[in-house]
Amino acid sequence: MIAMPASPLKRAGLVFTFIWFAVGGSGHFLLPGFFVSICPPWVPEPLLVVYLSGAIELLLALLLIPAGTRRLAGYALLALIVAVTPVHVWMLMVPERFPQFPVAALWLRLAIQAAFIVNVGWSTRPDDQRISPST
C-alpha cells in the first residue's frame, strides 16, 4: 500500500529522498565516467561498483514507495550514505585531483550529507513511531 506521511513536511522529505536516489541512481548509468572518475584508487572494479551502486540506489528509491518497505529502504539508504562517505572524504584529502570542484563545495557536500542522513532517517520513519525519552 502506498501511504504518504501525514505531515506535509515529512512528505516533502520523503519525496526529496525518492527523487535524490532515483536521479542519482540513474546518473550512474547515464554518466558512469563521472562516477568512475571520483572513485578512490582502493575501489576494485570501479565501473562495476558504479553500476552496482546505481542499481542499488534505484531499487531502494522504488522501495520507498510502498509503506511496508519504506523503513527497510530507509535503513538501507542510511547504510549506503555512510558507505559512500569515504569517497567524499578522500576527495577532500586530494582536492588537486578534482580541480573542477572548489574545496568549499567539497566541504559543503559533507555538511549536506549530514543533513541528508537526518532527513532520510526522519522521512522514512513511520508516522506512529515516536522517539520517547523513556524508551
C-alpha positions as CSV (number, residue, x, y, z in Angstrom):
1,M,0.0,0.0,0.0
2,I,1.2,3.5,-0.9
3,A,0.7,5.6,2.2
4,M,2.2,9.0,2.4
5,P,3.3,10.6,5.7
6,A,0.6,12.7,7.3
7,S,2.9,15.7,7.8
8,P,3.4,17.8,4.6
9,L,7.0,18.5,5.7
10,K,7.7,14.8,6.2
11,R,6.0,14.1,2.8
12,A,8.3,16.6,1.2
13,G,11.3,15.0,2.8
14,L,10.3,11.6,1.6
15,V,9.7,12.9,-2.0
16,F,13.0,14.6,-1.9
17,T,14.7,11.4,-0.8
18,F,13.0,9.4,-3.6
19,I,14.0,12.0,-6.3
20,W,17.5,12.2,-5.0
21,F,18.2,8.5,-5.2
22,A,16.1,7.9,-8.4
23,V,18.0,10.7,-10.2
24,G,21.4,9.8,-8.6
25,G,20.9,6.1,-9.4
26,S,20.1,6.9,-13.0
27,G,23.1,9.1,-13.2
28,H,25.3,6.1,-12.5
29,F,24.1,4.7,-15.8
30,L,23.9,7.9,-17.8
31,L,27.3,9.3,-16.7
32,P,29.3,6.4,-15.5
33,G,32.6,8.0,-16.4
34,F,32.0,10.8,-14.0
35,F,31.3,8.4,-11.1
36,V,34.3,6.3,-12.0
37,S,36.5,9.5,-12.0
38,I,35.7,10.1,-8.4
39,C,36.3,6.6,-7.2
40,P,39.3,6.3,-4.9
41,P,42.1,4.1,-6.1
42,W,41.3,1.4,-3.5
43,V,37.9,0.7,-5.0
44,P,38.2,-2.5,-7.0
45,E,36.5,-2.6,-10.4
46,P,35.2,1.0,-10.3
47,L,32.9,0.7,-13.3
48,L,31.2,-2.4,-11.8
49,V,30.9,-0.6,-8.4
50,V,29.4,2.4,-10.1
51,Y,26.8,0.3,-11.9
52,L,26.1,-1.8,-8.9
53,S,25.6,1.2,-6.6
54,G,23.4,2.9,-9.2
55,A,21.2,-0.2,-9.3
56,I,21.0,-0.3,-5.5
57,E,20.0,3.4,-5.4
58,L,17.3,2.8,-7.9
59,L,16.0,-0.3,-6.1
60,L,16.0,1.5,-2.8
61,A,14.2,4.5,-4.2
62,L,11.5,2.2,-5.5
63,L,11.2,0.5,-2.1
64,L,10.4,3.9,-0.6
65,I,7.1,3.9,-2.4
66,P,5.2,1.1,-0.5
67,A,4.7,1.9,3.1
68,G,5.5,-1.7,4.0
69,T,9.1,-1.4,2.7
70,R,9.8,2.2,3.4
71,R,11.5,1.8,6.8
72,L,13.8,-1.0,5.5
73,A,14.6,1.1,2.5
74,G,15.4,4.0,4.8
75,Y,17.8,1.9,6.9
76,A,19.5,0.6,3.7
77,L,19.8,4.1,2.3
78,L,21.4,5.3,5.6
79,A,23.9,2.5,5.3
80,L,24.6,3.4,1.6
81,I,25.1,7.1,2.5
82,V,27.6,6.0,5.2
83,A,29.3,3.6,2.8
84,V,30.0,6.3,0.2
85,T,31.1,8.9,2.7
86,P,34.8,7.8,2.4
87,V,34.7,8.8,-1.3
88,H,33.7,12.4,-0.2
89,V,36.4,12.5,2.5
90,W,39.0,11.1,0.0
91,M,38.1,13.9,-2.4
92,L,38.8,16.4,0.3
93,M,42.1,14.8,1.1
94,V,43.3,15.1,-2.5
95,P,41.4,18.1,-3.9
96,E,44.1,18.7,-6.5
97,R,42.8,15.7,-8.4
98,F,39.4,17.4,-8.7
99,P,40.1,21.0,-9.9
100,Q,36.6,21.2,-11.3
101,F,35.3,21.2,-7.7
102,P,36.1,24.1,-5.4
103,V,37.3,22.9,-2.0
104,A,34.4,24.8,-0.3
105,A,31.9,22.8,-2.4
106,L,33.5,19.5,-1.2
107,W,33.1,20.7,2.4
108,L,29.6,21.8,1.7
109,R,28.8,18.4,0.3
110,L,29.8,16.7,3.5
111,A,27.6,19.1,5.5
112,I,24.7,18.5,3.2
113,Q,25.3,14.7,3.5
114,A,25.0,15.0,7.3
115,A,21.7,16.9,6.9
116,F,20.6,14.3,4.4
117,I,21.2,11.5,6.8
118,V,18.8,13.2,9.3
119,N,16.2,13.7,6.5
120,V,16.4,10.0,5.4
121,G,16.1,8.7,8.9
122,W,13.2,11.0,9.7
123,S,11.2,10.9,6.5
124,T,11.3,7.1,6.3
125,R,10.2,6.5,9.9
126,P,6.6,5.6,10.3
127,D,4.3,8.3,11.5
128,D,3.2,6.4,14.5
129,Q,6.8,5.8,15.6
130,R,7.8,8.4,18.2
131,I,11.0,8.8,20.0
132,S,10.4,9.0,23.7
133,P,12.9,9.8,26.4
134,S,11.6,6.8,28.4
135,T,12.5,4.2,25.7
